[in-house]
Amino acid sequence: MGIETNQHEQWMQAALAQARLAESIEEVPVGAVVVADGQIIGQGYNQVIRLHDPTAHAEIMALRDAAQQLGNYRLPQTTLYVTLEPCMMCAGSMVHARIGTVIYGAADPKTGIINSRDTLLHKPYHFHQIEAVGGVLEQQCSALLTAFFKRRRAEKKSAKDSASD
């Protein structure tokens, strides 16, 4: 295991900590951090329900935080670590922010636009190209999401069963 892999895992652990914050408020547990020069400059977690904001995905929250920290909406030479493969909205925001790299944990076969549903970041019409790496701590990232949705389904079933009694 190389130094770069260890660093990716270190930053993905920070993204997982953000995902656990989302889970603690009953949001889908996705977390993200933006790293520049070996430091976290932005962090975020899903808050769409809490903020009544369909754009409050973990990646967007982390990009907003990083932009505020730097005083600039452009985030060149930064790396975004996120626990789940980004959707189209988040990928577009990364292009506009001009981040350098996105590293994600779990693939998202339903809406993941980096490699699963499409390869949006690698389209020739983009004015900015972003390097993408998937599968960093994939099992941990996936397990967090799987456990969350399993618990949600059990809670819904329990509520339904209670209502029919």
C-alpha positions in Angstrom: 0.0 0.0 0.0 1.6 3.3 -1.1 1.8 6.6 0.6 -0.9 8.0 -1.8 -3.3 5.2 -0.9 -2.7 5.8 2.8 -3.4 9.5 2.3 -6.6 8.8 0.4 -7.8 6.5 3.2 -7.0 9.1 5.8 -9.1 11.8 4.0 -11.8 9.3 3.3 -12.0 8.6 7.0 -12.6 12.3 7.6 -15.4 12.1 4.9 -16.9 9.1 6.8 -16.9 11.1 10.0 -19.0 13.7 8.2 -21.3 11.0 6.9 -21.9 9.9 10.5 -23.0 13.4 11.3 -25.6 13.2 8.6 -26.7 9.8 9.9 -27.0 11.3 13.4 -29.7 13.7 12.1 -31.5 11.0 10.1 -30.1 12.2 6.7 -28.7 9.8 4.2 -25.1 9.2 5.5 -22.9 10.8 2.9 -20.0 13.0 3.8 -17.3 15.0 2.0 -14.1 16.9 2.7 -12.1 19.2 0.4 -8.3 19.0 0.9 -5.6 21.4 -0.3 -2.0 21.3 0.6 -2.5 18.5 3.1 -5.3 20.2 5.0 -9.0 20.0 5.1 -10.3 23.3 3.9 -14.0 22.4 3.6 -16.3 19.8 4.9 -19.9 18.9 4.6 -22.6 16.2 5.0 -26.1 15.7 3.6 -28.6 18.1 5.0 -31.3 18.1 2.3 -34.1 17.3 4.7 -32.9 19.4 7.6 -32.3 22.5 5.5 -35.3 21.9 3.1 -32.7 22.3 0.3 -32.4 19.9 -2.6 -28.9 21.1 -3.3 -27.6 20.5 0.3 -25.7 17.3 -0.7 -22.4 16.6 1.1 -20.3 17.6 -1.8 -22.1 20.9 -2.3 -21.8 21.7 1.4 -18.1 20.9 1.4 -17.5 23.0 -1.7 -19.4 25.9 -0.2 -17.3 25.6 3.0 -14.0 25.5 1.1 -15.0 28.5 -1.1 -15.8 30.5 2.0 -12.5 29.5 3.7 -10.5 30.5 0.6 -12.6 33.5 -0.3 -12.9 32.3 -3.8 -15.4 30.1 -5.7 -12.6 28.6 -7.7 -10.9 25.7 -5.9 -8.1 24.7 -8.3 -5.6 22.0 -7.1 -8.0 20.7 -4.5 -9.2 17.2 -3.9 -12.8 16.4 -3.0 -13.2 13.2 -1.0 -16.8 11.9 -0.8 -18.2 8.6 0.6 -20.6 8.1 -2.3 -20.1 8.5 -6.1 -21.4 12.0 -7.0 -24.6 12.8 -8.8 -24.9 15.0 -11.9 -25.6 18.2 -9.8 -22.5 17.6 -7.6 -20.3 16.7 -10.6 -21.3 19.9 -12.4 -20.5 21.9 -9.3 -17.1 20.3 -9.1 -16.4 21.3 -12.8 -17.5 24.9 -12.1 -15.4 25.0 -9.0 -12.5 23.6 -11.0 -11.4 21.1 -8.4 -8.4 18.9 -9.5 -9.5 15.5 -8.3 -12.5 13.7 -6.8 -12.0 10.6 -4.8 -15.1 8.6 -3.8 -15.8 5.5 -1.8 -18.9 3.6 -2.8 -20.3 3.5 -6.3 -23.9 4.6 -6.8 -25.5 2.5 -9.5 -28.7 4.6 -9.5 -27.4 8.1 -9.8 -23.6 8.0 -9.8 -22.4 10.0 -12.8 -18.6 9.6 -12.5 -18.5 5.9 -13.6 -21.7 4.1 -12.8 -24.4 5.8 -15.0 -22.1 7.8 -17.2 -18.6 9.3 -17.2 -19.7 13.0 -17.0 -16.3 14.3 -15.9 -14.6 13.0 -19.0 -16.8 14.6 -21.6 -14.7 16.5 -24.2 -17.1 19.5 -24.0 -16.1 20.4 -20.4 -13.9 23.4 -20.1 -12.2 21.8 -17.1 -11.2 18.1 -16.7 -11.2 16.5 -13.2 -9.3 13.3 -12.3 -11.6 10.7 -10.6 -10.7 7.7 -8.4 -13.4 5.4 -7.0 -13.4 2.6 -4.5 -11.4 4.2 -1.6 -12.6 2.5 1.6 -15.5 1.3 -0.5 -16.6 -1.4 1.9 -16.8 1.0 4.9 -18.7 3.6 2.8 -21.1 1.0 1.4 -21.7 -0.6 4.8 -22.7 2.7 6.4 -25.3 3.4 3.6 -26.6 -0.2 3.6 -27.1 -0.3 7.4 -28.8 3.1 7.2 -31.3 2.0 4.6 -31.9 -1.4 6.2 -32.7 0.4 9.5 -35.0 2.8 7.6 -36.9 -0.1 5.9 -37.3 -1.9 9.3 -38.6 1.3 10.9 -41.1 1.8 8.1 -42.3 -1.8 8.4 -42.6 -1.5 12.2 -44.6 1.7 11.9 -46.9 0.1 9.3 -47.3 -3.0 11.4 -48.2 -0.8 14.5 -50.7 1.1 12.5 -52.5 -2.0 11.3 -52.8 -3.4 14.9 
